[in-house]
Amino acid sequence: KAFDELHHELNRWLGSGNECYTQKTFPAIRLGEAKEHYQLFVFAPGLKKEDFELTLNKNILEISGKRELKEKANYTKQERFSGEFARKIKLPENVDPEKIEATYKNGVLSLTIQKRPEQKPRQIEINIK
């Protein structure tokens, strides 16, 4: 891992042209919050719905897949990631794992992740016997 980070930094500073986007930053994401749900956007132009796999384990959402570039040209600089990718996003504890909807349109995977209803304290009546 340390070697990968060093290699990435060297490429960034020296401009090898081969490593701009990596598995760790592709696809780009944006997570927002509304009153009753979270909205996750995954930006992955050029992919198809079938290129993604979504799994939820406890409150960790994993977005994985493979991006293959069709071009076989010999570029001197390539800023498009290709290969397998995986992103893990830790979701808040209050999400409802049974209420997640995903849609894909124009290169954007959108997930609506519903929150669990708030648990309000319940008054318990004491009966005298």
N, C-alpha and C positions, 0 to 999 in steps of 0.2 A: 504494500500500500504506500509506504513512504517513497519507494522508487517511482510509482505511478504519479504521485504528487510532484516530485522533483522533475520528472519528465514533462509533465504538463506545464509547470512553471518555466522550464527551459524553452519549450516550444512557444509559449506565450511571449517570452522576452526575445527569443532569437528569431521567431517567425518562420518556423519550419514549413508552415503552410499545410500541414497534415492534421493538426489537432486544434480545432477551434471549439467545436461542440463535442462533448463526450457523453458517455453513458450516464454520468452523474448529473448532467444538466439537460438531457433530452428525455422526454419532452418537457417543455416549460409548463409550469402550472401557476394557477391563481386560485386561492381559496378565500371565499367571502362568507359572511354570516348575515342572515336575516333573522327575524323574530322566531320563526318556526322551523327553519332549516339552514343548512350550510350549502353553498354552491361552489363546486370545484370545476374549474375549466382546465383542460389539458390541451395544449396547443401542439398539434402534430400534423402539419400539412403534408399531403402526399401519401398518408396512410389510409388504409381501408378499415372498416369496422372489424373485419376478420383478423387484422394485424395486432389487435389488442387482447390482453387477458387481464381481467380484473378479479382480484381475490380479496376477501376481508377475513382477517384472523384477529378476533377480539376487536380492538379498535385500530388496527394497522391495515390500511388499504394499500395493496400493492398493484401498481399498474406496470405491466410488462408486455413485451412483444419483440418484434424484429422488424427492422427497416432495411430493405434492400434497395440499393440504387441500381437502376438498369444500365446506366452509362458505364462503359468500360474504357473511357478515354484516359490518357495519361496526363492528368492535371498537375500543374505546379503548385496550385493552392486550391484546397477543397474545404469549404466551410459548411458542409452538410454531413451530419452524422449518419453512419450506416452501421448495421449490426444489431445485436441484441441490446435491449435496454430494460431497465427496471427502476421504478421509483417507488419508495415506501413513504407513505404519508400517515403520520400519527393523527388520528381523528380525536376530537374531544370525547370525553367519557359519556356525554349525554346524547350520543347519536343512537338512532333506532336501526339496528342492522337489517331489519326486515323491510325497511322503507327507504331503499336507495333506488333511484331511477337513473339510467344512463342513456344518452342520445349522442349521435355523432353526425355532424353536418359541417361541410366546408372546412375540414381540417381541424375542427374543434370538438373534442369529446367533453360533454357537459354532464356532470353528475349532480343530482339534487339529493341531498342526504338529510332526511327528516330528523328533527330532534325528538327525544322522548318527552312526553308531557311531564311537567314539573310535578314532583310528588309533594303534595301539601300535607301538613300534619293533620292527623285525624283525631278527633276528640273521642275518647273511649268513655262510655257511660259506666258508672259503677252501680251495680244493683245490690240492694240490701236483702239478705235472706234471713 
